[in-house]
Amino acid sequence: ITHRIRPGADQGYIACQNASSGPVAEGSVGAGTGATVGKLLGMERAVKGGVGTASVDLGDSLLVGAIVAVNAIGGVYDPDTGRLVAGPRGEDGATMQDAVELMTSPRFKGGGQGTPANTTIGAVATNARLSKEQANKLAAVAHDGLAMAVRPAHTMSDGDTMFALGTGTLDGPVDMDRLCAASSLCISRAILRGVLKAEGIGGIPGVQELTRNGTI
């Protein structure tokens, strides 16, 4: 895994040509290829991150969906249960540790928190018609979903960024409270899926691999 391999304009053009209405590939694909999480103790203790998606049907044809590339210093948790899914691994290479507990311990002397090039980046979309202000609000609230699933989120070494858009195909009054709730929920669940779907690359194991080996 290397940060020196980056997509350019040509790859962006190809991605647009390959866009479809079919299922989105998840896990160690696209932006998720080099993604990792749980890097508080350094890359040698990290777990594989990836791309994840999620959606919510709010009824009356109103939909909200999200896609996230999960590449974070912090660990990833199941937003519905609070269970740690992928955190810095212990010295045995398998035991998951809580990054927030490690960071806030008086005994913590620093570790991988200075690791560069971390960005959990994603987008939340709805078929509602949004104003610019409403789209900005939806993007801001999406960060709540990030914090539900990534702990700690928004560290000084994380370039966390969320975008929002409305396709406008469903016209009518907009209930922003419902859209905001769905936004944070979709982002948090997409983050979880991105990690669960990721496969190990470059010596960094994925949750699937660790589970198959019976280490977690």
Secondary structure, DSSP 8 states (H G I E B T S, - for coil): --TT----HHHHHHHHHT--SS----BSSGGGTT-EE--TT-GGG-EE--EEEEEEE-STT-EEEEEEE---SSEEE-TTT--EEE--B-TTS--B--HHHHHHSTT----STT-S-B--EEEEEEEE---HHHHHHHHHHHHHHHHHHEES-S-TTB--EEEEEEEEEE-S---HHHHHHHHHHHHHHHHHHHHHH---BTTB--HHHHHHTT--
